[in-house]
Amino acid sequence: MRIPKFRAWDKETKTMRQVEAIYFNKQDEITNVLLNMGFVDIKELRTWNSIFAFKDVELMQSTGLYDVIGVEIFENDIIKDKTTYNKYIVVFEDGHYLAKHYKQSNSKGLNYWIDEFEVIGNIFENKELLESEV
């Protein structure tokens, strides 16, 4: 069984962070997220973690897939088709991951076209990629 992997966009500091833990209440709703804030002591490889309210972050799950150069693909990544140079956003819909064209309504199943995609950014840190052509 594969353990789900997440990252989170910190809405306040506008930074991407690795998720260390997700906390749920008795109704199985996410309440808090523990984020890795970076190294505190490089020599001992200790990191500083901080708890955030779920409303203050945007969670993104790994698809478990890697692009043509070995970069892990997450929800909300911007990917480029190496053949047509079209840009897509990775989304999870109807039980599977899709590469959804950022301007049109068409989409591709990520599993079937994985050999054609390269991660070029994400919708939070690289919005400008969606404004420019190719």
Rosetta blueprint (number, residue, H / E / L):
1 M L
2 R L
3 I L
4 P L
5 K L
6 F E
7 R E
8 A E
9 W E
10 D E
11 K L
12 E L
13 T L
14 K L
15 T E
16 M E
17 R E
18 Q E
19 V E
20 E E
21 A E
22 I E
23 Y E
24 F E
25 N L
26 K L
27 Q L
28 D L
29 E L
30 I E
31 T E
32 N E
33 V E
34 L E
35 L E
36 N E
37 M E
38 G E
39 F E
40 V E
41 D E
42 I L
43 K L
44 E L
45 L L
46 R E
47 T E
48 W E
49 N E
50 S E
51 I E
52 F E
53 A E
54 F H
55 K H
56 D H
57 V E
58 E E
59 L E
60 M E
61 Q E
62 S E
63 T E
64 G E
65 L E
66 Y E
67 D L
68 V L
69 I L
70 G L
71 V L
72 E E
73 I E
74 F E
75 E L
76 N L
77 D E
78 I E
79 I E
80 K E
81 D E
82 K L
83 T L
84 T L
85 Y L
86 N L
87 K E
88 Y E
89 I E
90 V E
91 V E
92 F E
93 E E
94 D L
95 G L
96 H E
97 Y E
98 L E
99 A E
100 K E
101 H E
102 Y L
103 K L
104 Q L
105 S L
106 N L
107 S E
108 K E
109 G E
110 L H
111 N H
112 Y H
113 W H
114 I H
115 D H
116 E H
117 F E
118 E E
119 V E
120 I E
121 G E
122 N E
123 I L
124 F L
125 E L
126 N L
127 K L
128 E H
129 L H
130 L H
131 E H
132 S L
133 E L
134 V L
